[in-house]
């Protein structure tokens, strides 16, 4: 078997509880498959669908792997480079030395079933906190990083009411609306029953060995113990601009809907709302003053069909009639991970109206990207575009199935 061997654990980081040998081998195989440069969700799914579990895929010859991936990626899967080996061992060490640390993968029954409805669900999720938080139905709450005082109060109060009613609140641990929503849900949990599954889930764009932004350090630490924090990025991953628009798809998919509290007309919150609508989720928006820039995004969503809500009861009454995705029941056998993703995907939820063609600006971006993996900041520099602009454009291209995001943050064009 070509799975990388174990490295000696650092004496500076004592193990809380060593992983069982079979679990360690399983995790190592998943990490080797998914952290290999050039392997994103699409290729990971293709490999697992063809060969079964990661251990079986990694046993294949380079020639057999080359039927699914490029010869360069096939060689890297068989013989990982030193940076990949170091990342695998660092991830395993983090899992064994960090309280309440977890690794969820497509073959794991604890993996959120709702994410499998995405066209590109992350093969791996690093988690820290209470996994039972995933057992409760969930709703996303998003909004501005620079909200009004009223907006913060609304996010806090709506989240508190939802959590008190048994709903987990999903957000992104950003400043502003996200932080207020997490705080409201935590308050409800503490007042009701600290062991209840309903709490709050943060989806972040960094590794879970740090809290970003730093101003939310105390809140992040509370989430590690009382809620749950999820990331598709391994420990040590810094805060890169491209990661945050991408994590929005997970916020949109995890819940039965998304509530937008305050948002400018051009904002990541509206991207999250669009993603939720594409997945067949409900979109709710709180109206505001016509003179407030922070209300324009919500007013736009309402014009597009989002449900106008004035109280948490409005949201709860709508949610009461919705089917809620629950985690998959434990299987009696270890099913093929790739097949599990395919059988639980729902392409019709992703269906969009046919477009007359790629927007000229996006066509130029695709041409500049070419067929080799490229970092978003390189594209931004070559096209003289700002980082937020390039991040939004790449997210739209990704939604349309034209590009794929790789674990290291680079993007590559997909054949059509």
C-alpha positions as CSV (number, residue, x, y, z in Angstrom):
1,X,0.0,0.0,0.0
2,X,1.3,3.4,-0.9
3,X,-0.1,5.3,2.1
4,X,2.6,7.5,3.7
5,X,4.1,6.1,6.9
6,X,3.5,7.5,10.3
7,X,5.9,10.2,11.6
8,X,7.0,10.4,15.2
9,X,4.7,12.7,17.3
10,X,6.3,15.9,18.6
11,X,7.1,15.7,22.2
12,X,6.0,19.4,22.5
13,X,2.4,18.4,21.7
14,X,1.4,15.4,23.9
15,X,-1.4,13.3,22.6
16,X,-4.8,13.6,24.3
17,X,-5.7,10.1,23.2
18,X,-3.9,8.2,20.5
19,X,-6.1,7.3,17.6
20,X,-6.7,3.6,17.1
21,X,-4.4,2.1,14.4
22,X,-7.2,1.5,11.9
23,X,-8.7,5.0,12.3
24,X,-5.2,6.5,12.0
25,X,-4.6,4.6,8.7
26,X,-8.1,5.6,7.4
27,X,-7.5,9.3,8.2
28,X,-4.0,9.2,6.7
29,X,-5.4,7.8,3.4
30,X,-8.1,10.4,3.2
31,X,-5.6,13.2,3.9
32,X,-3.1,11.9,1.4
33,X,-5.8,11.7,-1.3
34,X,-7.4,15.1,-0.6
35,X,-4.3,17.1,0.2
36,X,-2.4,16.1,-2.9
37,X,-1.9,19.2,-5.1
38,X,-4.2,19.1,-8.1
39,X,-6.9,17.0,-6.4
40,X,-10.1,18.9,-5.7
41,X,-13.6,17.7,-5.0
42,X,-14.4,16.8,-8.6
43,X,-11.3,14.6,-9.1
44,X,-11.6,13.2,-5.6
45,X,-15.1,12.0,-6.4
46,X,-13.9,10.6,-9.7
47,X,-11.2,8.6,-8.0
48,X,-13.4,7.3,-5.3
49,X,-16.2,6.4,-7.7
50,X,-13.7,4.4,-9.8
51,X,-11.7,2.7,-7.1
52,X,-13.7,2.8,-3.8
53,X,-12.2,4.0,-0.6
54,X,-9.0,6.2,-0.5
55,X,-6.9,3.2,0.6
56,X,-7.9,1.4,-2.5
57,X,-7.3,4.4,-4.8
58,X,-3.8,4.8,-3.4
59,X,-3.0,1.2,-4.1
60,X,-3.5,1.7,-7.8
61,X,-0.6,1.9,-10.3
62,X,0.3,5.3,-11.7
63,X,-0.9,4.1,-15.1
64,X,-4.4,3.3,-13.7
65,X,-4.6,6.5,-11.8
66,X,-3.6,8.4,-15.0
67,X,-6.9,7.4,-16.5
68,X,-8.6,9.6,-14.0
69,X,-6.1,12.3,-13.3
70,X,-3.0,13.8,-15.0
71,X,0.2,11.8,-14.9
72,X,1.7,14.5,-12.6
73,X,-1.2,14.2,-10.1
74,X,-1.0,10.4,-10.3
75,X,2.7,10.4,-9.5
76,X,2.0,12.8,-6.6
77,X,-0.6,10.5,-5.2
78,X,1.7,7.6,-5.3
79,X,4.7,9.5,-3.9
80,X,3.7,12.6,-2.0
81,X,6.1,15.5,-1.9
82,X,7.6,16.7,1.3
83,X,5.2,19.6,1.8
84,X,2.3,17.2,1.4
85,X,3.8,14.7,3.9
86,X,4.3,17.5,6.4
87,X,0.8,18.7,6.0
88,X,-0.6,15.2,6.5
89,X,1.4,14.7,9.7
90,X,0.5,18.1,11.0
91,X,-3.1,17.4,10.5
92,X,-2.9,14.1,12.3
93,X,-1.0,15.7,15.1
94,X,-3.7,18.4,15.4
95,X,-6.4,15.8,15.6
96,X,-4.7,13.9,18.4
97,X,-3.6,17.0,20.5
98,X,-6.6,19.3,20.2
99,X,-9.6,18.9,22.4
100,X,-12.8,18.0,20.6
101,X,-11.1,17.8,17.2
102,X,-12.7,15.7,14.5
103,X,-12.1,14.8,10.8
104,X,-15.3,14.1,8.8
105,X,-15.1,12.6,5.3
106,X,-17.6,11.5,2.7
107,X,-17.6,7.9,4.1
108,X,-18.3,9.1,7.6
109,X,-21.9,8.9,8.8
110,X,-21.3,12.1,10.8
111,X,-20.6,14.0,7.6
112,X,-23.5,16.5,7.1
113,X,-25.8,14.9,4.6
114,X,-27.1,18.4,3.5
115,X,-23.6,19.2,2.0
116,X,-23.8,16.2,-0.3
117,X,-26.4,18.2,-2.3
118,X,-23.6,20.5,-3.5
119,X,-22.0,19.9,-6.8
120,X,-18.6,20.1,-5.0
121,X,-19.0,19.0,-1.4
122,X,-15.6,19.1,0.4
123,X,-14.3,15.5,0.7
124,X,-12.9,16.4,4.1
125,X,-14.2,18.6,6.9
126,X,-12.0,19.6,9.9
127,X,-14.3,20.1,12.9
128,X,-13.8,21.3,16.4
129,X,-16.5,21.3,19.1
130,X,-19.7,19.4,19.7
131,X,-20.6,17.2,16.7
132,X,-24.2,16.8,18.1
133,X,-24.8,20.3,17.0
134,X,-25.2,18.8,13.5
135,X,-28.1,16.8,14.8
136,X,-30.4,19.8,15.1
137,X,-32.1,21.4,12.1
138,X,-30.1,24.5,11.0
139,X,-30.6,28.0,9.6
140,X,-27.9,30.3,8.2
141,X,-27.8,33.9,9.4
142,X,-25.5,36.3,7.4
143,X,-25.0,40.0,6.9
144,X,-22.7,42.9,7.0
145,X,-19.4,43.1,8.8
146,X,-20.2,46.7,9.5
147,X,-23.8,46.7,10.6
148,X,-25.9,49.2,12.3
149,X,-26.6,48.8,16.0
150,X,-30.1,47.8,15.2
151,X,-28.8,45.2,12.7
152,X,-26.6,43.6,15.4
153,X,-29.5,43.5,17.8
154,X,-31.7,41.8,15.2
155,X,-29.1,39.2,14.4
156,X,-28.6,38.4,18.1
157,X,-32.3,38.3,19.0
158,X,-33.3,36.2,15.9
159,X,-30.5,33.7,16.6
160,X,-31.4,33.5,20.3
161,X,-35.1,32.8,19.5
162,X,-34.2,30.2,16.8
163,X,-31.7,28.4,19.1
164,X,-34.3,28.4,21.9
165,X,-36.7,26.7,19.5
166,X,-34.3,23.9,18.7
167,X,-32.5,25.3,15.6
168,X,-28.8,25.5,15.2
169,X,-27.6,28.8,13.8
170,X,-25.0,28.7,11.0
171,X,-22.8,31.7,10.2
172,X,-19.2,32.6,9.3
173,X,-17.5,33.9,12.5
174,X,-16.9,37.3,10.8
175,X,-17.3,40.6,12.6
176,X,-20.7,42.2,12.7
177,X,-23.8,40.2,11.9
178,X,-22.0,36.8,12.1
179,X,-20.6,37.4,15.5
180,X,-23.9,38.7,16.9
181,X,-25.8,35.6,15.5
182,X,-23.3,33.2,17.1
183,X,-23.5,35.1,20.4
184,X,-27.3,35.0,20.5
185,X,-27.4,31.3,19.8
186,X,-24.8,30.6,22.5
187,X,-26.8,32.6,25.0
188,X,-29.9,30.6,24.3
189,X,-28.0,27.3,24.7
190,X,-26.6,28.4,28.0
191,X,-30.0,29.5,29.4
192,X,-31.8,26.4,28.2
193,X,-29.7,23.3,28.4
194,X,-25.9,23.3,27.8
195,X,-26.1,19.7,26.5
196,X,-28.8,20.4,23.9
197,X,-27.9,19.8,20.3
198,X,-29.2,23.1,19.1
199,X,-26.4,25.7,19.3
200,X,-24.4,27.4,16.6
201,X,-22.1,26.4,13.8
202,X,-19.3,28.6,12.4
203,X,-17.9,27.8,8.9
204,X,-14.6,29.4,8.5
205,X,-12.0,30.0,5.7
206,X,-8.9,29.2,7.7
207,X,-7.4,26.2,9.5
208,X,-8.9,25.5,12.9
209,X,-5.6,26.0,14.8
210,X,-6.4,29.7,14.8
211,X,-9.4,32.1,15.2
212,X,-9.9,34.7,12.5
213,X,-10.5,37.5,12.8
214,X,-8.4,38.0,16.0
215,X,-11.1,40.3,17.4
216,X,-13.3,37.2,17.7
217,X,-10.8,35.2,19.7
218,X,-13.0,34.8,22.8
219,X,-16.1,34.0,20.7
220,X,-14.1,31.4,18.7
221,X,-12.9,29.7,21.9
222,X,-16.5,29.5,23.1
223,X,-17.6,27.9,19.9
224,X,-14.8,25.3,20.2
225,X,-16.4,24.1,23.4
226,X,-20.1,25.0,23.3
227,X,-20.8,25.0,19.5
228,X,-19.1,23.7,16.4
229,X,-16.5,25.1,14.0
230,X,-16.1,23.6,10.5
231,X,-13.4,24.2,7.8
232,X,-12.5,22.4,4.6
233,X,-8.9,23.6,5.1
234,X,-6.3,21.8,7.1
235,X,-4.6,23.3,10.2
236,X,-2.1,26.0,9.3
237,X,-4.2,27.4,6.5
238,X,-4.0,31.2,6.6
239,X,-6.9,33.6,5.9
240,X,-6.8,34.0,2.1
241,X,-9.3,36.2,0.3
242,X,-10.4,33.4,-2.0
243,X,-11.4,31.1,0.9
244,X,-14.3,33.3,2.2
245,X,-16.6,33.5,-0.8
246,X,-16.1,29.8,-1.2
247,X,-17.0,28.9,2.4
248,X,-20.3,30.7,1.8
249,X,-21.6,27.7,-0.2
250,X,-21.3,25.6,3.0
251,X,-23.2,28.1,5.0
252,X,-25.9,28.1,2.3
253,X,-26.1,24.3,2.1
254,X,-26.0,23.4,5.8
255,X,-29.3,25.0,6.7
256,X,-32.9,24.8,5.6
257,X,-32.6,28.4,4.7
258,X,-30.6,31.6,5.0
259,X,-31.7,34.8,6.8
260,X,-30.0,38.0,5.6
261,X,-30.1,40.7,8.3
262,X,-28.3,43.6,6.8
263,X,-26.3,43.7,3.6
264,X,-25.1,46.2,1.0
265,X,-26.2,45.6,-2.6
266,X,-22.8,44.1,-3.5
267,X,-21.8,41.8,-0.7
268,X,-20.9,38.2,0.1
269,X,-24.2,37.8,1.9
270,X,-26.0,38.1,-1.4
271,X,-23.8,35.5,-2.9
272,X,-24.7,33.2,0.0
273,X,-28.4,34.0,-0.6
274,X,-28.0,33.1,-4.3
275,X,-26.3,29.8,-3.4
276,X,-29.1,29.0,-1.0
277,X,-31.8,29.7,-3.6
278,X,-29.9,27.6,-6.2
279,X,-30.0,24.7,-3.7
280,X,-33.8,25.1,-3.2
281,X,-33.4,26.6,0.3
282,X,-35.6,29.3,1.7
283,X,-34.2,32.9,1.7
284,X,-35.4,35.4,4.3
285,X,-34.6,39.1,4.6
286,X,-35.2,41.7,7.2
287,X,-36.3,45.0,5.6
288,X,-34.8,48.4,6.7
289,X,-34.9,52.1,6.0
290,X,-34.9,53.1,2.3
291,X,-32.1,55.6,3.3
292,X,-29.8,52.9,4.7
293,X,-27.1,51.4,2.4
294,X,-27.2,48.4,4.7
295,X,-30.8,47.7,3.8
296,X,-30.4,47.8,0.0
297,X,-29.2,44.2,-0.3
298,X,-32.2,42.9,1.8
299,X,-34.6,45.0,-0.3
300,X,-33.1,43.6,-3.5
301,X,-33.5,40.0,-2.2
302,X,-37.2,40.7,-1.3
303,X,-37.8,42.0,-4.8
304,X,-36.3,38.8,-6.1
305,X,-38.7,36.7,-4.0
306,X,-37.0,36.4,-0.6
307,X,-39.5,36.2,2.3
308,X,-39.8,39.5,4.2
309,X,-39.7,38.8,7.9
310,X,-40.1,41.1,10.9
311,X,-39.8,38.6,13.8
312,X,-38.3,35.2,14.6
313,X,-41.8,33.9,14.7
314,X,-42.2,34.8,11.0
315,X,-39.1,32.6,10.2
316,X,-40.2,29.7,12.5
317,X,-43.6,29.6,10.9
318,X,-42.1,29.2,7.5
319,X,-39.6,26.7,8.6
320,X,-42.2,24.5,10.3
321,X,-43.5,23.4,6.9
322,X,-40.1,22.6,5.4
323,X,-38.5,19.2,5.2
324,X,-35.3,19.3,7.1
325,X,-32.2,17.3,6.0
326,X,-30.9,15.0,8.8
327,X,-27.6,13.2,9.0
328,X,-27.5,9.8,7.2
329,X,-28.2,6.8,9.3
330,X,-25.2,4.6,10.1
331,X,-24.5,2.0,7.4
332,X,-24.0,-1.6,8.1
333,X,-21.0,-1.7,5.8
334,X,-18.4,0.8,4.6
335,X,-20.0,2.0,1.4
336,X,-17.9,3.5,-1.4
337,X,-17.4,7.1,-0.6
338,X,-17.7,8.3,-4.1
339,X,-21.0,6.4,-4.6
340,X,-22.4,8.0,-1.4
341,X,-21.8,11.4,-2.8
342,X,-23.4,10.6,-6.1
343,X,-26.4,8.9,-4.6
344,X,-27.1,11.8,-2.3
345,X,-26.5,14.6,-4.8
346,X,-29.6,16.3,-6.2
347,X,-28.7,18.0,-9.5
348,X,-32.1,19.4,-10.0
349,X,-31.6,21.6,-6.9
350,X,-28.6,23.1,-8.7
351,X,-30.4,23.7,-12.0
352,X,-30.2,27.2,-13.3
353,X,-31.7,28.9,-16.3
354,X,-29.7,28.4,-19.4
355,X,-27.4,31.4,-20.1
356,X,-26.8,32.9,-23.5
357,X,-23.1,32.6,-22.9
358,X,-20.2,33.4,-20.6
359,X,-20.0,37.1,-19.7
360,X,-17.2,38.8,-21.6
361,X,-15.3,39.7,-18.4
362,X,-15.5,36.1,-17.3
363,X,-14.4,34.8,-20.7
364,X,-11.3,37.0,-20.4
365,X,-10.7,35.6,-17.0
366,X,-11.0,32.0,-18.3
367,X,-8.6,32.7,-21.1
368,X,-6.1,34.2,-18.7
369,X,-6.5,31.2,-16.4
370,X,-5.7,28.7,-19.1
371,X,-5.5,25.1,-18.1
372,X,-2.9,25.2,-15.4
373,X,-3.7,25.7,-11.6
374,X,-3.2,29.4,-10.8
375,X,-3.4,31.4,-7.6
376,X,-6.2,34.0,-7.5
377,X,-3.8,36.8,-6.6
378,X,-1.8,36.1,-9.8
379,X,-4.9,36.4,-11.8
380,X,-5.8,39.6,-10.0
381,X,-2.4,41.1,-10.8
382,X,-2.3,40.0,-14.5
383,X,-5.9,41.4,-15.1
384,X,-5.5,44.5,-12.9
385,X,-8.5,43.4,-10.8
386,X,-8.9,43.8,-7.0
387,X,-8.9,40.7,-4.8
388,X,-12.6,41.0,-3.9
389,X,-13.6,41.4,-7.5
390,X,-11.5,38.4,-8.7
391,X,-12.8,36.3,-5.8
392,X,-16.5,37.0,-6.7
393,X,-15.8,36.3,-10.4
394,X,-14.2,33.0,-9.6
395,X,-17.0,32.0,-7.3
396,X,-19.5,32.6,-10.1
397,X,-17.4,30.6,-12.6
398,X,-17.2,27.8,-10.0
399,X,-20.9,27.8,-9.5
400,X,-21.4,27.4,-13.3
401,X,-19.0,24.4,-13.3
402,X,-16.3,26.1,-15.4
403,X,-13.5,26.0,-12.8
404,X,-12.6,24.1,-9.7
405,X,-11.0,25.3,-6.5
406,X,-8.1,23.2,-5.2
407,X,-7.3,22.6,-1.5
408,X,-4.3,25.0,-1.7
409,X,-6.5,27.9,-2.8
410,X,-5.5,27.8,-6.5
411,X,-8.1,27.4,-9.2
412,X,-8.0,25.4,-12.4
413,X,-10.2,25.3,-15.5
414,X,-12.4,22.3,-16.1
415,X,-13.0,20.7,-19.5
416,X,-16.6,21.2,-20.7
